[in-house]
Amino acid sequence: MRLAREGDVVVVTVSYRLGVLGYLRAPGISEGNLGLADQLAALRWVRENISAFGGDPDAVTVAGQSAGAHTVQCLLGMPDAEGLFRRAVVQSSPAALGLGSARSARKAADRFLTRLGADPRTVSVVDVLDAQTALAREAAGRLGLRAVPLFRPVAGVGPLPDAARWAACLAGGAPGLDVIIGTTGREMSAFYTPGPALRRLRRVPALGSATADAVERAAGAAFFDRPARRLAARLSEAGARVWTYRFDYAAPASPFGATHCIELPFLFGTDADWTAAPMLAGADPHDIDTLGRALRTAWLSFIRTGTPSTDTPWPPFTAAAPAVHHWRP
């Protein structure tokens, strides 16, 4: 992994249960939040064992992207996670989801179990995932515009406290915490560009393409950008040191632009791993290399010291001066 190879850090990647397998809440089957329980177990393992690999258990950084970033948000206000990490990186969190409610979890479970038509404990994982996929398509609507996951962390269940206590724990744990929070320039293009609604809209003469762009930007601002800034403000005002960014790189031949996940090739894997990625179509290898090295340098500096190192100034975020660092070639 590039981060381990280029920096004096120990990198631990964690697998955890997602979707129905991680967040189904159904009486007699699962209480829910199993995905969060998996992450807590991993962080406890790191706390107890990382020194054997040359790591420092008192300088752990937890990082996540997309759904992983949303669960990092959950961890920031989770009492059971206190003391398990010192720094956090929140990349493209769908922060507008907030914490799921018992009511929404019950409705999602009812819809899933009806679609599956069986006890999920008695069928194969393939059957469970097929039913989840069918339900996700149905939930997205005929136009494919409701890209909201049905299964997510539920407040007041298992390790996740209710919303009021989570907010109190978030504020109480902020002093001494270092956090990077950011989004990409076109978060929703990954969800909307392939969908039927905006594809048809872009074919409308004159204002069709501009209108589609406006819809996409508005959705991205509501679902990702504004909630990310609100989270940054909450943490900063409570005493955390916070840095915010926007990743603006767009490959010239890609229809997705600076889409959701676009920063990942600059942090992880190798060039060969990403050669067929549509979001990097037509990318200049020099741009990828230069921007990737700068991004990894900043992340590695943050992991080691709590402050991201960049060639141009990147001041901490405050409510009075909400600085945003833009990543582009």
Phi, psi and omega per residue, in radians:
M1 nan 2.389 -3.059
R2 -1.017 -0.722 -3.099
L3 -1.077 -0.741 3.134
A4 -1.212 -0.645 -3.094
R5 -1.248 -0.653 -3.021
E6 -1.639 -0.318 -3.064
G7 -2.201 2.790 3.125
D8 -1.465 1.136 -3.112
V9 -2.399 2.735 2.999
V10 -1.798 2.154 -3.091
V11 -1.804 2.206 3.088
V12 -2.087 2.110 3.065
T13 -1.769 2.501 -2.983
V14 -2.150 2.268 2.967
S15 -1.691 2.443 3.123
Y16 -2.600 2.842 -3.070
R17 -1.293 2.365 -3.094
L18 -2.068 2.931 3.006
G19 0.943 -2.382 -3.129
V20 -1.031 -0.714 -3.083
L21 -1.145 -0.496 -3.098
G22 -1.780 -0.409 -2.953
Y23 -2.385 0.200 3.004
L24 -1.137 2.261 3.069
R25 -2.105 1.796 -3.077
A26 -2.468 2.190 -3.109
P27 -0.933 2.323 3.115
G28 1.412 -0.137 -3.131
I29 -2.035 -0.944 3.135
S30 -2.748 2.415 3.059
E31 -1.349 -0.300 -3.140
G32 1.749 3.027 3.099
N33 1.058 0.498 3.088
L34 -1.164 -0.544 3.098
G35 -1.104 -0.692 3.078
L36 -1.181 -0.666 3.094
A37 -1.077 -0.670 3.079
D38 -1.062 -0.764 -3.109
Q39 -1.180 -0.679 3.066
L40 -1.075 -0.734 3.114
A41 -1.066 -0.712 3.128
A42 -1.140 -0.756 -3.141
L43 -1.148 -0.632 3.075
R44 -1.159 -0.680 3.088
W45 -1.076 -0.779 3.114
V46 -1.038 -0.796 -3.136
R47 -0.987 -0.713 -3.042
E48 -1.494 -0.391 -2.946
N49 -2.159 -0.228 -2.950
I50 -1.165 -0.464 3.131
S51 -1.093 -0.483 3.112
A52 -1.192 -0.312 3.130
F53 -1.803 0.128 -3.132
G54 1.606 0.117 3.139
G55 -1.593 2.957 -3.132
D56 -1.949 1.945 -3.110
P57 -1.140 -0.246 3.122
D58 -1.686 0.088 -3.133
A59 -2.355 0.839 -3.116
V60 -1.487 2.360 3.008
T61 -1.935 2.222 3.057
V62 -1.807 2.331 -3.072
A63 -2.382 2.547 3.094
G64 -2.683 2.719 3.120
Q65 -2.213 2.439 3.133
S66 1.054 -2.110 3.120
A67 -1.031 -0.602 3.084
G68 -1.131 -0.635 3.080
A69 -1.178 -0.645 3.109
H70 -1.114 -0.677 3.111
T71 -1.277 -0.506 3.007
V72 -1.072 -0.714 3.037
Q73 -0.976 -0.785 3.109
C74 -1.021 -0.782 -3.128
L75 -1.068 -0.572 -3.116
L76 -1.081 -0.438 3.129
G77 -2.052 0.429 -3.065
M78 -1.855 2.030 -3.112
P79 -0.964 -0.647 -3.110
D80 -1.178 -0.288 3.136
A81 -1.641 -0.065 -3.095
E82 -1.059 2.272 3.126
G83 1.470 -0.058 -3.107
L84 -1.558 -0.250 3.065
F85 -2.670 2.769 -3.082
R86 -1.963 -0.437 -3.097
R87 -2.378 2.784 -3.118
A88 -2.519 2.525 3.038
V89 -2.142 2.139 -3.061
V90 -2.046 1.758 -3.052
Q91 -1.847 2.018 3.043
S92 0.964 0.876 3.071
S93 -1.280 2.335 2.972
P94 -1.323 1.144 -2.941
A95 -1.111 -0.362 3.129
A96 -1.133 -0.305 3.100
L97 -1.081 -0.527 -3.066
G98 1.066 -2.635 3.070
L99 -1.795 2.302 -3.136
G100 -1.132 2.661 3.133
S101 -1.778 2.831 3.089
A102 -1.063 -0.635 -3.124
R103 -1.147 -0.834 -3.134
S104 -1.149 -0.634 3.110
A105 -1.146 -0.679 3.132
R106 -1.147 -0.744 3.136
K107 -1.118 -0.738 3.131
A108 -1.115 -0.725 3.138
A109 -1.121 -0.748 3.138
D110 -1.063 -0.771 -3.138
R111 -1.133 -0.722 -3.134
F112 -1.150 -0.823 -3.101
L113 -1.129 -0.613 3.061
T114 -1.138 -0.759 3.126
R115 -1.122 -0.753 -3.114
L116 -1.204 -0.722 3.120
G117 1.270 0.379 -3.121
A118 -2.819 2.912 3.013
D119 -1.255 2.124 -3.079
P120 -1.064 -0.311 3.109
R121 -1.351 -0.192 -3.066
T122 -1.885 -0.014 -3.120
V123 -2.056 3.002 -3.108
S124 -1.324 2.800 3.066
V125 -1.074 -0.622 3.105
V126 -1.042 -0.750 3.115
D127 -1.109 -0.720 3.116
V128 -1.072 -0.812 -3.100
L129 -1.222 -0.613 3.083
D130 -1.104 -0.733 3.112
A131 -1.158 -0.661 3.099
Q132 -1.105 -0.755 3.137
T133 -1.097 -0.789 3.132
A134 -1.081 -0.700 3.137
L135 -1.182 -0.663 3.114
A136 -1.104 -0.712 3.102
R137 -1.121 -0.748 3.123
E138 -1.091 -0.750 -3.107
A139 -1.182 -0.489 -3.140
A140 -1.193 -0.309 3.107
G141 1.484 2.906 -3.085
R142 -1.045 -0.580 -3.116
L143 -1.568 -0.123 3.115
G144 1.215 0.500 -3.060
L145 -1.743 -0.191 -3.102
R146 -1.737 1.306 -3.084
A147 -1.520 1.074 -3.098
V148 -2.012 2.151 -3.136
P149 -1.145 2.399 -3.131
L150 -1.400 -0.463 -3.055
F151 -1.992 2.063 -3.066
R152 -2.699 3.014 -3.132
P153 -0.979 2.432 -3.094
V154 -1.966 2.183 -3.135
A155 -1.112 2.457 3.069
G156 1.383 0.256 -3.124
V157 -2.139 2.260 3.068
G158 1.023 -2.240 -3.069
P159 -1.340 -0.196 -3.080
L160 -1.623 2.099 -3.137
P161 -1.261 3.011 3.068
D162 -1.180 2.966 -2.972
A163 -1.049 -0.702 -3.104
A164 -1.161 -0.766 -3.136
R165 -1.235 -0.625 3.082
W166 -1.030 -0.800 -3.141
A167 -1.083 -0.708 3.129
A168 -1.144 -0.718 3.123
C169 -1.194 -0.636 3.090
L170 -1.037 -0.836 3.139
A171 -1.187 -0.714 -3.103
G172 -1.176 -0.528 -3.122
G173 -1.615 -0.025 -3.065
A174 -1.185 -0.745 -3.140
P175 -1.024 2.274 -3.121
G176 1.541 -0.075 -3.128
L177 -1.675 2.424 3.051
D178 -1.943 2.317 -3.044
V179 -2.441 2.356 2.918
I180 -1.868 2.288 -3.139
I181 -2.308 2.291 3.124
G182 -2.800 3.000 3.140
T183 -2.405 3.095 3.041
T184 -1.826 2.960 -3.065
G185 -1.208 -0.492 -3.117
R186 -2.408 1.170 -3.055
E187 -0.959 -0.751 -2.968
M188 -1.455 -0.082 -3.114
S189 -1.117 -0.550 3.119
A190 -1.103 -0.518 -3.091
F191 -1.635 -0.596 -3.002
Y192 -1.691 -0.590 -3.075
T193 -1.011 -0.753 3.132
P194 -1.365 -0.185 -3.032
G195 -1.313 2.721 -3.062
P196 -1.190 -0.595 -3.023
A197 -1.121 -0.946 -3.081
L198 -1.303 -0.470 3.055
R199 -1.110 -0.742 3.097
R200 -1.178 -0.697 -3.119
L201 -1.097 -0.673 -3.126
R202 -1.156 -0.376 3.120
R203 -1.428 -0.152 3.125
V204 -1.259 2.262 -3.124
P205 -1.024 2.766 3.060
A206 1.188 -1.686 -2.943
L207 -1.638 0.071 -3.067
G208 -1.033 -0.861 -3.100
S209 -1.163 -0.730 3.134
A210 -1.126 -0.673 3.123
T211 -1.160 -0.742 3.105
A212 -1.062 -0.743 3.102
D213 -1.070 -0.711 -3.132
A214 -1.139 -0.709 3.095
V215 -1.085 -0.799 -3.132
E216 -1.098 -0.792 -3.141
R217 -1.098 -0.727 -3.138
A218 -1.108 -0.732 3.124
A219 -1.138 -0.732 3.120
G220 -1.105 -0.710 3.120
A221 -1.121 -0.724 -3.095
A222 -1.275 -0.649 -3.008
F223 -1.572 -0.547 -3.057
F224 -2.092 -0.994 -2.905
D225 -1.161 -0.984 -3.088
R226 -1.126 -0.759 3.087
P227 -1.072 -0.604 3.100
A228 -1.115 -0.737 3.113
R229 -1.154 -0.649 3.104
R230 -1.135 -0.717 3.093
L231 -1.096 -0.761 3.107
A232 -1.028 -0.753 -3.134
A233 -1.137 -0.748 3.141
R234 -1.056 -0.807 -3.117
L235 -1.181 -0.764 -3.140
S236 -1.082 -0.805 -3.133
E237 -1.136 -0.450 3.134
A238 -1.519 -0.077 3.041
G239 2.039 -0.007 3.087
A240 -1.374 2.695 2.965
R241 -1.612 2.173 -2.985
V242 -2.257 2.404 3.006
W243 -2.155 2.383 3.127
T244 -2.083 2.671 -3.106
Y245 -2.550 2.891 2.915
R246 -2.359 2.260 -3.128
F247 -1.668 1.959 -2.950
D248 -1.850 0.027 -3.069
Y249 -1.098 2.374 3.086
A250 -2.369 2.125 3.104
A251 -1.209 2.426 -2.972
P252 -1.118 -0.506 -3.100
A253 -1.813 0.154 -3.118
S254 -1.593 2.366 3.070
P255 -1.349 -0.112 -3.012
F256 -1.681 -0.315 -3.134
G257 1.109 -2.568 -3.130
A258 -1.398 1.238 -2.928
T259 -1.488 2.997 2.996
H260 -0.935 2.261 -3.137
C261 1.495 -0.058 -3.023
I262 -1.107 -0.451 -3.122
E263 -1.348 -0.301 -3.023
L264 -1.102 -0.715 3.101
P265 -1.093 -0.368 -3.135
F266 -1.459 -0.213 -3.114
L267 -1.918 -0.690 -2.940
F268 -2.155 2.847 3.042
G269 1.260 -2.799 3.112
T270 -2.201 2.947 3.116
D271 -1.005 -0.669 -3.114
A272 -1.112 -0.550 -3.125
D273 -1.129 -0.436 -2.985
W274 -1.984 0.147 -3.024
T275 -1.085 -0.526 -3.088
A276 -1.721 0.153 -3.095
A277 -1.264 2.091 3.138
P278 -1.007 -0.525 -3.101
M279 -1.231 -0.206 3.097
L280 -1.926 0.312 -3.100
A281 -1.030 2.198 3.111
G282 1.364 0.184 -3.088
A283 -1.175 2.484 3.064
D284 -1.408 2.091 -3.136
P285 -0.962 -0.578 3.118
H286 -1.134 -0.733 3.109
D287 -1.096 -0.743 3.132
I288 -1.065 -0.793 -3.103
D289 -1.152 -0.822 -3.071
T290 -1.152 -0.863 -3.119
L291 -1.182 -0.656 3.127
G292 -1.098 -0.770 3.134
R293 -1.109 -0.698 3.124
A294 -1.144 -0.739 -3.137
L295 -1.144 -0.790 -3.132
R296 -1.148 -0.628 3.078
T297 -1.054 -0.751 3.134
A298 -1.134 -0.786 -3.126
W299 -1.145 -0.736 -3.134
L300 -1.142 -0.704 3.077
S301 -1.073 -0.748 3.118
F302 -1.085 -0.765 -3.127
I303 -1.080 -0.704 -3.071
R304 -1.402 -0.665 -2.968
T305 -2.086 -0.292 -3.063
G306 1.604 -0.028 3.136
T307 -2.259 2.179 3.105
P308 -1.275 2.343 -3.130
S309 -1.732 2.204 3.137
T310 -2.419 2.787 3.128
D311 -1.230 -0.554 3.100
T312 -1.890 2.704 -3.068
P313 -1.023 2.395 3.051
W314 -2.344 1.457 -3.092
P315 -1.262 2.716 3.072
P316 -1.082 2.674 3.100
F317 -1.373 2.372 2.926
T318 -2.394 2.786 3.121
A319 -1.068 -0.608 -3.132
A320 -1.330 -0.522 -3.135
A321 -2.382 1.402 -3.047
P322 -1.351 1.284 -3.089
A323 -1.177 2.408 3.088
V324 -2.215 2.189 3.104
H325 -1.585 2.264 -3.115
H326 -1.771 2.181 3.109
W327 -1.716 2.011 3.096
R328 -2.739 2.771 -3.134
P329 -1.043 nan nan
